[in-house]
Amino acid sequence: MDGDREPPNTTMDTQTAELSLTDVKSPVEVLHVDDDPEFARMTADLLEERHERLCVRTEPDPETVPDEERLADVDCILSDYD
């Protein structure tokens, strides 16, 4: 994994997320799958700082992602793509 990668430009995505989360009253559970712990931590921090209702849980290995039944509480899956 390339340790020098930068976070994606999230300007448009952040604006879109802000608009779509405006009326959400409960936490939005996000599962972030990424094998780079530093990038995963940075992404989770960025998302949670940008909107207080986002709750990000990180899994480092796609093989450890919970089964469908346990994913019922997850609203969004964000995944690394190689």
Secondary structure as the mmCIF struct_conf table of DSSP 4:
data_model
#
loop_
_struct_conf.conf_type_id
_struct_conf.id
_struct_conf.beg_label_comp_id
_struct_conf.beg_label_asym_id
_struct_conf.beg_label_seq_id
_struct_conf.end_label_comp_id
_struct_conf.end_label_asym_id
_struct_conf.end_label_seq_id
TURN_TY1_P TURN_TY1_P1 GLY A 3 ASP A 4
HELX_LH_PP_P HELX_LH_PP_P1 ARG A 5 PRO A 8
HELX_RH_AL_P HELX_RH_AL_P1 THR A 11 LEU A 21
TURN_TY1_P TURN_TY1_P2 THR A 22 ASP A 23
BEND BEND1 SER A 26 SER A 26
STRN STRN1 VAL A 28 VAL A 33
BEND BEND2 ASP A 35 ASP A 35
HELX_RH_AL_P HELX_RH_AL_P2 PRO A 37 ARG A 50
TURN_TY1_P TURN_TY1_P3 GLU A 52 ARG A 53
STRN STRN2 LEU A 54 GLU A 59
BEND BEND3 PRO A 60 PRO A 60
HELX_RH_3T_P HELX_RH_3T_P1 PRO A 62 THR A 64
BEND BEND4 VAL A 65 VAL A 65
HELX_LH_PP_P HELX_LH_PP_P2 PRO A 66 ASP A 67
TURN_TY1_P TURN_TY1_P4 GLU A 68 GLU A 69
HELX_RH_3T_P HELX_RH_3T_P2 ARG A 70 ASP A 73
BEND BEND5 ASP A 75 ASP A 75
STRN STRN3 CYS A 76 SER A 79
#
